[in-house]
Amino acid sequence: MPEFDVIVVGGGNAALCAALSARESGASVVVLERAPEAEAGGNTRFTAGAIRTVYNGHDDILDLMPDLTDEERKNTDFGTYTEEKFFDDMGQVTDYRTDPDLAEILIKQSFPTLKWLQGKGLRYMPLYAKQAFKVDGRFKFWGGLTVEAWGGGPGLVEGLTEACGREGIEIRYDARALSLLKDDDGVHGVSLRQNGKTAELPGKAVVLACGGFEANAEMRTRYLGPGWELAPVRGTRFNTGDGIQMALAAGASPRGNWSGCHAVAWDRNAPEFGDLAVGDGFQKHSYPFGLIINADGKRFVDEGADFRNYTYAKYGREILNQPRQFAYQVFDQKAVHLLRDEYRIREVTKAQSDTLAGLVAQMEGVDGEQFLRTVEEFNGAVQTDIAFNPTVKDGRRTQGLAIDKTNWANTLDEPPYMAFGVTCGITFTFGGVRIDTHANVIDTDGMAIPGLYAAGEMVGGLFYFNYPGGTGLISGSVFGRIAGASAAKGQA
C-alpha cells in the first residue's frame, strides 16, 4: 500500500505550494527536501521575494496588503498591471515563443493564487526599495513589479513551511530523491536516500518541483555552452537537475529553451554558490543609470534598452561573453541616489575616485586608455535637451555611437566616480519537461505519464531567452498549486 497519496520532491516555493494544494484536496502528503534544514527552501530562499501579478488598481493592492498605513496608501501611486500588459511582457521578452496556454494560466491565475496563499497565512508588502522612485513627494512604481513576499525569499519559505506544519504535512530534510518508481501503469513513488540509506517510498502520485540544472557545472556546459561552467550560481547548490533527469529517464518529453537561462550581473568576487548570509545582495541591477564597461574599456550593451525588469535576466549572458567574463558598472554622483541597497553591502567589488583616470586605475583588468575614450565619446553623444526621468522610458539617449543608449543617458562628469565589478551569476535554467495545463508531465509520445506532475523551474516552455522580473515565483506558485491539486485527484 502507498505510504502517501502525494510525494512532492523539492523544498522551495513551487514544492510547498504543491504540498499545500494536495493537502487541501484531501491527500496525505510528504515533502522530500534534498537540502539539510538549515539550507532548505531551494532558490526561493535566495530571492528578494518579488512576485509579478496582475492587479487592476489601488484596491487590488490593498486587498493583498491590508496592513498598509494611511501614509503609505496616500503617498504611493501603484498604477496598474493588467492581464493585457502581462501578456505583452511575456510575449515580448520571450520573442513570442512562450507557450500560450501555459502563459494564459500563469497570468490569469496570478492574483487568485496570491489570494489563496494569503488564506494560508502568507503576507505581502510593496517592493518599495527596488521598484519605486519618489516623484513630487509620492512613490511611483514602475515596470509592473509591485508585490514582495513579507520577509523576502526567506520569509516566503518560512511562511510556506509554517503553513505546511499547520496542515500536518511532513517535510523530510536531507532526503534526496534518486529515481522514480514506474511501470506500464505510471509512476508509483520514488527511490530516495536519507541519512546514508537508500529506500523506496511508494505513493499514488509524485510532483517534481526541485529546480533546474543551474548548480550542475557539467550540465550547464553541455546545454548552455562553453564557458558556463565558469558562472557562479546565485542560489542553492542543490539544484543539480535531479528532477529533470528522473523525469527524462521515465520517458518525459524535454521542452523549452535548453540553451537558455536566467543570468544576471553578479559581484565579480562572489562565491561559487549562493551565500544565505548575503542573499541576493551580490546582484547589481542599477546599471540602466550608468555605463557597463568590459575589459577592453568598451560598452557592449544598451544599458537603457528597457526597464531593468526586462533586461537584467539576459544581460548576465552578455557579461559572460566578454573577455575574461567580467565588466564594471560605472556611475557618477547624478546616479548615486538611484543605486539599490545591494551596492552598499560590505562584500562588494568597488572602485572610487575623484577622477576618471584614478577610477580606471582601480578597475582591475580594464584597458584604461580605451575606457577614457569611451566615456569621452559617450558624454559627447548624450542628448541633454531631453529630461531625465527614472520612472518611465524617458527617451534621453545618445546619438551616433556604435551602441547607443536609448533611455536614461546622463553624462558621466560629476565626481566622485564609482565602479562596481560584476560577472555573470546564473539563477535558473529555462529548459525542462513538457507539462499540460493540469501540470501532468507529458511523455515523448505526447501522452500524460500517469501519476507524474511537475512545477517550478523544471517546467519547460514558459521562458525563452529572457523573462519578466518576478515571474519565476508566481510561476512556481501557480503551477505548484495546480500540480498538487491534480496529483491529489489523479487528474490526467
FENNOR-V947754 format. One record per pair of residues at least 12 apart in sequence whose ideal C-beta (glycine too) atoms are under 7 Angstrom apart, sorted by sequence separation. I is the first residue (numbers start at 1). J is the second residue. D is the distance in Angstrom with one decimal. If there is no record, write none. Layout:
BEGIN
i=I j=J d=D
i=I j=J d=D
END
This chain:
BEGIN
i=19 j=31 d=5.1
i=131 j=143 d=6.2
i=179 j=191 d=4.7
i=189 j=201 d=5.3
i=217 j=229 d=4.3
i=270 j=282 d=4.3
i=291 j=303 d=6.4
i=351 j=363 d=5.3
i=360 j=372 d=6.8
i=395 j=407 d=6.3
i=396 j=408 d=6.1
i=397 j=409 d=5.2
i=436 j=448 d=6.4
i=441 j=453 d=6.3
i=90 j=103 d=5.0
i=177 j=190 d=4.6
i=178 j=191 d=4.6
i=189 j=202 d=4.0
i=290 j=303 d=6.7
i=383 j=396 d=6.4
i=394 j=407 d=5.6
i=396 j=409 d=5.2
i=440 j=453 d=5.9
i=441 j=454 d=5.1
i=462 j=475 d=6.1
i=131 j=145 d=5.1
i=178 j=192 d=5.9
i=188 j=202 d=5.9
i=189 j=203 d=4.5
i=301 j=315 d=6.0
i=383 j=397 d=5.6
i=393 j=407 d=4.8
i=394 j=408 d=6.3
i=439 j=453 d=4.7
i=16 j=31 d=7.0
i=131 j=146 d=6.4
i=177 j=192 d=5.0
i=178 j=193 d=5.9
i=188 j=203 d=6.9
i=267 j=282 d=4.2
i=288 j=303 d=5.5
i=357 j=372 d=6.7
i=383 j=398 d=6.9
i=439 j=454 d=6.3
i=457 j=472 d=6.9
i=6 j=22 d=4.2
i=15 j=31 d=6.2
i=176 j=192 d=6.2
i=190 j=206 d=6.0
i=266 j=282 d=5.2
i=287 j=303 d=5.2
i=288 j=304 d=5.2
i=356 j=372 d=6.0
i=382 j=398 d=5.5
i=383 j=399 d=5.9
i=439 j=455 d=5.8
i=61 j=78 d=4.8
i=175 j=192 d=5.6
i=176 j=193 d=5.1
i=189 j=206 d=6.8
i=266 j=283 d=6.1
i=267 j=284 d=6.8
i=301 j=318 d=5.3
i=381 j=398 d=3.8
i=127 j=145 d=6.3
i=215 j=233 d=5.0
i=265 j=283 d=6.7
i=300 j=318 d=6.4
i=381 j=399 d=5.6
i=390 j=408 d=6.5
i=127 j=146 d=6.0
i=175 j=194 d=4.4
i=181 j=200 d=6.2
i=187 j=206 d=5.2
i=214 j=233 d=5.7
i=264 j=283 d=5.7
i=265 j=284 d=4.6
i=356 j=375 d=5.9
i=381 j=400 d=5.4
i=435 j=454 d=5.3
i=11 j=31 d=6.3
i=58 j=78 d=5.7
i=87 j=107 d=6.1
i=126 j=146 d=6.1
i=127 j=147 d=6.5
i=174 j=194 d=5.9
i=265 j=285 d=6.9
i=288 j=308 d=5.4
i=378 j=398 d=6.4
i=381 j=401 d=5.1
i=388 j=408 d=6.6
i=456 j=476 d=4.3
i=459 j=479 d=6.1
i=6 j=27 d=4.6
i=8 j=29 d=6.4
i=86 j=107 d=4.6
i=127 j=148 d=4.2
i=174 j=195 d=6.5
i=181 j=202 d=6.8
i=215 j=236 d=6.6
i=433 j=454 d=5.5
i=455 j=476 d=6.3
i=5 j=27 d=3.7
i=11 j=33 d=3.2
i=126 j=148 d=6.9
i=172 j=194 d=6.5
i=215 j=237 d=5.2
i=219 j=241 d=5.1
i=265 j=287 d=6.4
i=300 j=322 d=6.2
i=388 j=410 d=6.1
i=5 j=28 d=4.8
i=6 j=29 d=4.9
i=7 j=30 d=5.7
i=8 j=31 d=4.7
i=9 j=32 d=5.2
i=57 j=80 d=5.3
i=124 j=147 d=5.2
i=125 j=148 d=5.4
i=215 j=238 d=6.6
i=285 j=308 d=5.1
i=378 j=401 d=6.8
i=456 j=479 d=6.9
i=4 j=28 d=5.0
i=5 j=29 d=6.9
i=8 j=32 d=7.0
i=11 j=35 d=6.3
i=56 j=80 d=5.7
i=83 j=107 d=5.5
i=124 j=148 d=6.6
i=215 j=239 d=4.6
i=216 j=240 d=4.1
i=377 j=401 d=6.6
i=435 j=459 d=5.6
i=455 j=479 d=4.0
i=456 j=480 d=6.4
i=4 j=29 d=6.3
i=7 j=32 d=6.6
i=55 j=80 d=6.6
i=83 j=108 d=6.5
i=124 j=149 d=6.2
i=125 j=150 d=5.5
i=214 j=239 d=5.6
i=215 j=240 d=5.0
i=216 j=241 d=5.0
i=433 j=458 d=6.2
i=455 j=480 d=4.2
i=4 j=30 d=4.7
i=55 j=81 d=5.5
i=56 j=82 d=6.3
i=124 j=150 d=6.2
i=180 j=206 d=6.4
i=213 j=239 d=7.0
i=432 j=458 d=4.4
i=433 j=459 d=6.7
i=434 j=460 d=6.2
i=54 j=81 d=6.0
i=122 j=149 d=6.8
i=123 j=150 d=3.9
i=212 j=239 d=5.9
i=213 j=240 d=6.3
i=285 j=312 d=5.4
i=295 j=322 d=6.6
i=296 j=323 d=6.1
i=382 j=409 d=4.9
i=432 j=459 d=5.0
i=433 j=460 d=5.9
i=434 j=461 d=6.7
i=54 j=82 d=6.5
i=211 j=239 d=3.5
i=213 j=241 d=3.0
i=294 j=322 d=4.2
i=295 j=323 d=4.3
i=382 j=410 d=6.7
i=432 j=460 d=3.5
i=455 j=483 d=4.3
i=11 j=40 d=4.8
i=12 j=41 d=5.6
i=54 j=83 d=5.2
i=212 j=241 d=6.6
i=294 j=323 d=6.2
i=295 j=324 d=5.1
i=382 j=411 d=5.1
i=428 j=457 d=4.5
i=431 j=460 d=5.5
i=454 j=483 d=6.6
i=11 j=41 d=5.9
i=12 j=42 d=2.7
i=453 j=483 d=4.1
i=11 j=42 d=5.6
i=12 j=43 d=6.0
i=13 j=44 d=4.1
i=213 j=244 d=6.2
i=295 j=326 d=6.7
i=10 j=42 d=6.2
i=12 j=44 d=4.0
i=54 j=86 d=5.6
i=210 j=242 d=6.0
i=211 j=243 d=7.0
i=231 j=263 d=6.7
i=234 j=266 d=6.2
i=379 j=411 d=4.4
i=210 j=243 d=4.0
i=294 j=327 d=5.0
i=379 j=412 d=6.1
i=430 j=463 d=4.6
i=453 j=486 d=5.7
i=225 j=259 d=6.5
i=232 j=266 d=6.1
i=293 j=327 d=6.1
i=378 j=412 d=6.7
i=379 j=413 d=6.2
i=430 j=464 d=6.5
i=453 j=487 d=4.9
i=208 j=243 d=4.1
i=223 j=258 d=4.9
i=224 j=259 d=5.7
i=292 j=327 d=5.3
i=293 j=328 d=5.0
i=328 j=363 d=5.2
i=223 j=259 d=6.0
i=237 j=273 d=4.1
i=122 j=159 d=4.8
i=224 j=261 d=6.0
i=292 j=329 d=5.6
i=293 j=330 d=5.8
i=375 j=412 d=5.3
i=121 j=159 d=6.1
i=208 j=246 d=6.8
i=232 j=270 d=5.1
i=236 j=274 d=6.3
i=328 j=366 d=6.4
i=208 j=247 d=5.9
i=232 j=271 d=6.6
i=233 j=272 d=6.7
i=235 j=274 d=4.6
i=290 j=329 d=5.4
i=291 j=330 d=4.7
i=326 j=365 d=6.9
i=232 j=272 d=5.6
i=233 j=273 d=4.8
i=234 j=274 d=5.5
i=290 j=330 d=5.3
i=439 j=479 d=5.5
i=121 j=162 d=6.7
i=233 j=274 d=6.3
i=290 j=331 d=4.1
i=324 j=365 d=6.1
i=121 j=163 d=5.3
i=287 j=329 d=5.0
i=289 j=331 d=6.7
i=450 j=492 d=5.9
i=120 j=163 d=4.3
i=439 j=482 d=4.7
i=428 j=472 d=6.7
i=438 j=482 d=6.5
i=439 j=483 d=3.7
i=448 j=492 d=4.9
i=284 j=329 d=5.8
i=290 j=335 d=5.6
i=289 j=335 d=4.2
i=440 j=486 d=6.6
i=214 j=261 d=6.5
i=439 j=486 d=5.4
i=264 j=312 d=5.1
i=438 j=486 d=4.5
i=264 j=313 d=6.2
i=289 j=338 d=5.0
i=64 j=114 d=6.1
i=76 j=126 d=6.7
i=263 j=313 d=6.8
i=265 j=315 d=6.2
i=266 j=316 d=6.9
i=60 j=111 d=6.7
i=262 j=313 d=4.5
i=264 j=315 d=6.9
i=265 j=316 d=6.1
i=440 j=491 d=6.9
i=264 j=316 d=4.4
i=286 j=338 d=6.1
i=338 j=390 d=6.0
i=440 j=492 d=6.0
i=54 j=107 d=6.3
i=263 j=316 d=3.0
i=286 j=339 d=4.7
i=438 j=491 d=4.7
i=64 j=118 d=6.7
i=263 j=317 d=5.1
i=265 j=319 d=6.2
i=286 j=340 d=5.2
i=89 j=144 d=6.4
i=285 j=340 d=5.9
i=54 j=110 d=5.1
i=55 j=111 d=6.3
i=363 j=419 d=5.3
i=53 j=110 d=4.2
i=54 j=111 d=5.0
i=263 j=320 d=7.0
i=286 j=343 d=6.6
i=53 j=111 d=5.2
i=215 j=273 d=6.7
i=268 j=326 d=5.2
i=284 j=342 d=6.3
i=359 j=417 d=4.6
i=65 j=124 d=5.4
i=85 j=144 d=6.3
i=283 j=342 d=5.5
i=284 j=343 d=6.7
i=64 j=124 d=4.9
i=65 j=125 d=6.2
i=355 j=415 d=6.8
i=359 j=419 d=5.7
i=53 j=114 d=5.6
i=65 j=126 d=6.7
i=77 j=138 d=5.5
i=281 j=342 d=4.8
i=354 j=415 d=4.5
i=356 j=417 d=6.0
i=75 j=137 d=7.0
i=76 j=138 d=6.5
i=77 j=139 d=6.8
i=79 j=141 d=5.6
i=354 j=416 d=5.1
i=51 j=114 d=6.8
i=75 j=138 d=5.2
i=76 j=139 d=4.6
i=77 j=140 d=4.7
i=78 j=141 d=5.5
i=81 j=144 d=4.5
i=187 j=250 d=6.5
i=353 j=416 d=6.4
i=75 j=139 d=6.2
i=77 j=141 d=6.8
i=265 j=329 d=6.9
i=281 j=345 d=4.4
i=352 j=416 d=5.6
i=353 j=417 d=5.9
i=81 j=146 d=6.9
i=177 j=242 d=6.6
i=352 j=417 d=6.9
i=180 j=246 d=5.2
i=352 j=418 d=5.0
i=179 j=246 d=5.6
i=278 j=345 d=6.6
i=78 j=146 d=5.8
i=182 j=250 d=5.0
i=350 j=418 d=6.6
i=351 j=419 d=4.4
i=177 j=246 d=6.8
i=278 j=347 d=5.8
i=297 j=366 d=5.6
i=179 j=249 d=6.7
i=180 j=250 d=4.8
i=295 j=365 d=5.1
i=297 j=367 d=3.8
i=350 j=420 d=5.6
i=295 j=366 d=5.8
i=296 j=367 d=5.4
i=297 j=368 d=6.9
i=349 j=420 d=6.4
i=295 j=367 d=6.8
i=298 j=370 d=6.2
i=348 j=420 d=6.6
i=349 j=421 d=3.6
i=293 j=366 d=6.5
i=297 j=370 d=3.1
i=296 j=370 d=6.0
i=297 j=371 d=3.7
i=299 j=374 d=6.2
i=335 j=410 d=6.8
i=298 j=374 d=5.7
i=334 j=410 d=5.2
i=50 j=127 d=5.6
i=297 j=374 d=5.7
i=343 j=420 d=6.3
i=293 j=371 d=6.0
i=50 j=130 d=7.0
i=267 j=347 d=6.9
i=269 j=349 d=5.1
i=332 j=412 d=5.0
i=334 j=414 d=5.4
i=267 j=348 d=6.3
i=268 j=349 d=4.6
i=293 j=374 d=6.6
i=332 j=413 d=6.4
i=333 j=414 d=4.3
i=48 j=130 d=6.5
i=267 j=349 d=5.5
i=330 j=412 d=6.6
i=332 j=414 d=4.4
i=333 j=415 d=6.8
i=64 j=147 d=6.4
i=332 j=415 d=6.6
i=333 j=416 d=6.8
i=61 j=146 d=6.6
i=332 j=417 d=5.3
i=291 j=378 d=6.5
i=306 j=393 d=6.9
i=330 j=417 d=6.7
i=331 j=418 d=5.1
i=231 j=320 d=5.9
i=330 j=419 d=4.7
i=329 j=419 d=6.8
i=55 j=146 d=6.9
i=328 j=419 d=4.4
i=329 j=420 d=4.7
i=52 j=144 d=6.5
i=328 j=420 d=6.5
i=52 j=145 d=5.5
i=227 j=320 d=5.8
i=328 j=421 d=5.6
i=329 j=422 d=6.1
i=53 j=147 d=5.6
i=50 j=145 d=5.7
i=230 j=325 d=5.7
i=326 j=421 d=6.3
i=327 j=422 d=5.6
i=51 j=147 d=4.8
i=326 j=422 d=6.7
i=51 j=148 d=6.9
i=326 j=423 d=4.9
i=50 j=148 d=5.5
i=51 j=149 d=6.3
i=227 j=325 d=6.9
i=325 j=423 d=5.6
i=49 j=148 d=4.9
i=325 j=424 d=6.5
i=20 j=120 d=5.9
i=48 j=148 d=6.8
i=49 j=149 d=3.6
i=289 j=390 d=6.8
i=302 j=403 d=5.9
i=304 j=405 d=4.7
i=305 j=406 d=6.0
i=49 j=151 d=6.9
i=301 j=403 d=6.9
i=302 j=404 d=6.6
i=303 j=405 d=5.6
i=304 j=406 d=5.3
i=49 j=152 d=3.8
i=300 j=403 d=6.9
i=302 j=405 d=5.7
i=304 j=407 d=3.6
i=319 j=422 d=6.3
i=48 j=152 d=5.2
i=49 j=153 d=4.8
i=299 j=403 d=5.5
i=302 j=406 d=5.7
i=304 j=408 d=4.4
i=319 j=423 d=6.1
i=320 j=424 d=3.8
i=47 j=152 d=6.9
i=48 j=153 d=6.4
i=304 j=409 d=6.2
i=319 j=424 d=4.7
i=47 j=153 d=3.7
i=49 j=155 d=6.3
i=46 j=153 d=5.8
i=49 j=156 d=5.2
i=317 j=424 d=6.6
i=45 j=153 d=5.1
i=316 j=424 d=4.1
i=44 j=153 d=5.3
i=45 j=154 d=5.5
i=316 j=425 d=6.1
i=316 j=426 d=7.0
i=44 j=156 d=5.9
i=45 j=157 d=4.9
i=44 j=157 d=5.4
i=41 j=157 d=3.6
i=289 j=408 d=5.5
i=288 j=408 d=5.2
i=291 j=412 d=6.5
i=153 j=279 d=7.0
i=31 j=164 d=6.9
i=40 j=173 d=6.0
i=37 j=173 d=4.4
i=284 j=420 d=5.5
i=36 j=173 d=5.6
i=31 j=169 d=6.4
i=33 j=171 d=6.0
i=35 j=173 d=6.8
i=36 j=174 d=5.3
i=284 j=422 d=5.2
i=31 j=170 d=6.9
i=33 j=172 d=6.7
i=29 j=169 d=4.9
i=30 j=170 d=4.9
i=31 j=171 d=4.4
i=32 j=172 d=5.5
i=33 j=173 d=5.1
i=31 j=172 d=6.8
i=34 j=175 d=6.7
i=30 j=172 d=6.4
i=33 j=175 d=6.3
i=34 j=176 d=4.4
i=283 j=425 d=7.0
i=13 j=156 d=6.2
i=20 j=163 d=5.9
i=32 j=175 d=4.3
i=282 j=425 d=6.6
i=16 j=160 d=3.9
i=20 j=164 d=6.4
i=23 j=167 d=4.7
i=16 j=161 d=6.7
i=19 j=164 d=5.7
i=32 j=177 d=5.3
i=23 j=169 d=5.5
i=13 j=160 d=6.7
i=20 j=167 d=6.3
i=16 j=164 d=5.9
i=19 j=169 d=5.1
i=314 j=465 d=6.2
i=314 j=466 d=4.3
i=268 j=421 d=3.6
i=313 j=466 d=5.4
i=268 j=422 d=5.6
i=313 j=467 d=5.3
i=267 j=422 d=6.4
i=268 j=423 d=4.9
i=270 j=425 d=6.5
i=266 j=422 d=6.2
i=313 j=469 d=7.0
i=265 j=422 d=4.2
i=266 j=423 d=5.8
i=312 j=469 d=6.6
i=266 j=424 d=6.5
i=310 j=468 d=6.2
i=266 j=425 d=2.6
i=309 j=468 d=6.0
i=11 j=171 d=6.9
i=32 j=192 d=6.1
i=309 j=469 d=3.7
i=263 j=424 d=5.2
i=264 j=425 d=5.5
i=263 j=425 d=6.6
i=263 j=426 d=4.8
i=264 j=427 d=6.5
i=143 j=307 d=4.0
i=145 j=309 d=5.5
i=263 j=427 d=6.5
i=142 j=307 d=6.3
i=144 j=309 d=6.8
i=261 j=426 d=5.6
i=262 j=427 d=4.0
i=143 j=309 d=4.1
i=262 j=428 d=5.1
i=261 j=428 d=6.6
i=9 j=177 d=4.5
i=43 j=211 d=6.2
i=261 j=429 d=4.6
i=42 j=211 d=5.6
i=261 j=430 d=5.7
i=260 j=430 d=4.2
i=257 j=430 d=3.9
i=258 j=431 d=3.1
i=256 j=430 d=5.4
i=257 j=431 d=5.9
i=256 j=431 d=4.7
i=34 j=210 d=7.0
i=256 j=432 d=5.3
i=254 j=431 d=6.8
i=255 j=432 d=6.5
i=255 j=433 d=6.3
i=254 j=433 d=6.4
i=255 j=434 d=3.9
i=253 j=433 d=6.8
i=9 j=190 d=6.7
i=252 j=433 d=4.4
i=253 j=434 d=4.1
i=7 j=189 d=6.4
i=252 j=434 d=6.9
i=7 j=190 d=5.9
i=247 j=433 d=4.8
i=2 j=189 d=6.8
i=46 j=234 d=6.2
i=244 j=432 d=6.0
i=18 j=207 d=4.5
i=46 j=235 d=4.1
i=244 j=433 d=6.3
i=252 j=441 d=5.0
i=253 j=442 d=5.2
i=46 j=236 d=6.7
i=253 j=443 d=5.9
i=18 j=209 d=5.5
i=232 j=423 d=6.9
i=234 j=425 d=4.4
i=252 j=443 d=6.0
i=253 j=444 d=4.8
i=43 j=235 d=3.7
i=234 j=426 d=6.4
i=235 j=427 d=6.4
i=251 j=443 d=4.3
i=43 j=236 d=5.6
i=231 j=424 d=4.7
i=232 j=425 d=5.4
i=233 j=426 d=5.7
i=234 j=427 d=4.8
i=251 j=444 d=6.1
i=7 j=201 d=6.3
i=15 j=209 d=3.9
i=42 j=236 d=5.4
i=231 j=425 d=6.7
i=247 j=441 d=5.8
i=14 j=209 d=4.1
i=15 j=210 d=6.9
i=231 j=426 d=4.7
i=7 j=203 d=4.0
i=43 j=239 d=6.5
i=6 j=203 d=6.4
i=9 j=206 d=6.6
i=39 j=236 d=6.9
i=42 j=239 d=6.7
i=252 j=449 d=6.6
i=3 j=201 d=6.2
i=5 j=203 d=6.8
i=6 j=204 d=6.9
i=9 j=207 d=6.9
i=251 j=449 d=6.4
i=3 j=202 d=5.8
i=4 j=203 d=4.8
i=5 j=204 d=4.9
i=6 j=205 d=5.1
i=7 j=206 d=4.9
i=8 j=207 d=4.7
i=9 j=208 d=5.1
i=10 j=209 d=3.9
i=12 j=211 d=6.9
i=250 j=449 d=6.3
i=2 j=202 d=4.5
i=3 j=203 d=6.7
i=5 j=205 d=6.9
i=9 j=209 d=6.6
i=10 j=210 d=3.6
i=2 j=203 d=5.0
i=6 j=207 d=6.4
i=8 j=209 d=6.3
i=9 j=210 d=4.9
i=10 j=211 d=6.7
i=35 j=236 d=6.7
i=2 j=204 d=5.0
i=250 j=452 d=6.6
i=35 j=238 d=4.9
i=34 j=238 d=4.9
i=256 j=460 d=2.6
i=260 j=464 d=6.1
i=255 j=460 d=3.4
i=256 j=461 d=5.0
i=260 j=465 d=5.6
i=262 j=467 d=6.1
i=254 j=460 d=6.6
i=255 j=461 d=4.9
i=257 j=463 d=6.5
i=247 j=454 d=6.7
i=257 j=464 d=4.3
i=223 j=431 d=6.2
i=257 j=465 d=6.6
i=130 j=340 d=5.9
i=129 j=340 d=7.0
i=129 j=341 d=6.0
i=214 j=426 d=4.8
i=214 j=427 d=6.8
i=214 j=428 d=5.4
i=244 j=458 d=5.3
i=214 j=429 d=5.2
i=243 j=458 d=5.0
i=212 j=428 d=4.7
i=213 j=429 d=5.3
i=93 j=310 d=5.5
i=211 j=428 d=6.7
i=212 j=429 d=3.6
i=212 j=432 d=6.6
i=89 j=310 d=7.0
i=46 j=274 d=4.6
i=45 j=276 d=6.8
i=48 j=280 d=5.1
i=10 j=243 d=7.0
i=46 j=279 d=5.9
i=47 j=280 d=6.2
i=9 j=243 d=5.9
i=46 j=280 d=6.1
i=206 j=451 d=6.3
i=209 j=454 d=6.8
i=211 j=456 d=6.6
i=212 j=457 d=4.4
i=205 j=451 d=4.6
i=206 j=452 d=5.7
i=207 j=453 d=4.6
i=208 j=454 d=4.7
i=209 j=455 d=4.6
i=211 j=457 d=4.7
i=212 j=458 d=5.9
i=204 j=451 d=6.6
i=209 j=456 d=4.4
i=211 j=458 d=6.2
i=205 j=453 d=6.6
i=207 j=455 d=6.5
i=210 j=458 d=6.7
i=142 j=391 d=4.8
i=208 j=458 d=6.1
i=140 j=391 d=5.0
i=135 j=391 d=5.8
i=133 j=390 d=5.2
i=133 j=391 d=5.1
i=187 j=449 d=6.3
i=186 j=449 d=6.0
i=187 j=450 d=6.8
i=188 j=451 d=6.3
i=186 j=450 d=2.8
i=187 j=451 d=3.9
i=185 j=450 d=6.4
i=186 j=451 d=4.1
i=187 j=452 d=4.3
i=186 j=452 d=6.9
i=209 j=480 d=6.0
i=207 j=483 d=4.8
i=207 j=484 d=6.3
i=207 j=487 d=5.2
i=205 j=487 d=3.9
i=205 j=490 d=6.8
i=144 j=468 d=7.0
i=145 j=469 d=5.4
i=145 j=470 d=4.6
i=105 j=437 d=6.0
i=101 j=437 d=5.6
i=106 j=462 d=6.9
i=102 j=461 d=5.7
i=103 j=462 d=6.7
i=102 j=462 d=5.6
i=117 j=477 d=6.5
i=99 j=461 d=4.1
i=99 j=462 d=6.4
i=98 j=462 d=5.7
i=110 j=474 d=5.1
i=113 j=477 d=5.0
i=113 j=478 d=4.9
i=116 j=481 d=6.5
i=98 j=464 d=6.6
i=97 j=464 d=4.1
i=106 j=474 d=6.8
i=110 j=478 d=6.4
i=113 j=481 d=5.7
i=94 j=463 d=6.2
i=95 j=464 d=6.2
i=106 j=475 d=5.7
i=109 j=478 d=4.7
i=94 j=464 d=4.2
i=95 j=465 d=6.0
i=94 j=465 d=6.3
i=94 j=466 d=6.5
i=106 j=478 d=5.4
i=93 j=466 d=4.3
i=105 j=478 d=6.6
i=93 j=467 d=6.1
i=93 j=468 d=5.7
i=90 j=468 d=6.5
i=89 j=468 d=4.5
i=43 j=427 d=6.9
i=43 j=428 d=6.1
i=43 j=457 d=7.0
i=52 j=468 d=5.9
i=52 j=469 d=6.9
i=52 j=470 d=3.5
i=50 j=469 d=6.4
i=51 j=470 d=5.4
i=52 j=471 d=5.0
i=50 j=470 d=4.2
i=53 j=474 d=5.9
i=51 j=473 d=4.8
i=52 j=474 d=5.4
i=51 j=474 d=5.2
i=47 j=473 d=6.6
i=44 j=473 d=6.9
i=18 j=455 d=5.6
i=14 j=455 d=4.3
i=15 j=456 d=6.9
i=14 j=456 d=2.9
i=12 j=456 d=6.7
i=10 j=456 d=6.7
i=17 j=476 d=6.6
i=21 j=480 d=6.8
i=13 j=473 d=5.7
i=17 j=477 d=5.0
i=21 j=481 d=4.5
i=25 j=485 d=5.1
i=27 j=488 d=3.7
i=14 j=476 d=3.3
i=18 j=480 d=4.2
i=22 j=484 d=3.7
i=26 j=488 d=6.3
i=13 j=476 d=4.3
i=17 j=480 d=3.2
i=21 j=484 d=3.0
i=22 j=485 d=6.8
i=25 j=488 d=3.6
i=12 j=476 d=6.9
i=13 j=477 d=6.1
i=17 j=481 d=5.2
i=20 j=484 d=6.7
i=21 j=485 d=4.8
i=25 j=489 d=6.0
i=14 j=479 d=6.7
i=15 j=480 d=6.7
i=18 j=483 d=4.8
i=19 j=484 d=6.3
i=22 j=487 d=5.5
i=14 j=480 d=4.0
i=18 j=484 d=3.7
i=22 j=488 d=4.3
i=13 j=480 d=6.9
i=17 j=484 d=6.8
i=6 j=484 d=6.9
i=6 j=487 d=4.6
i=6 j=488 d=5.8
i=5 j=488 d=6.4
END
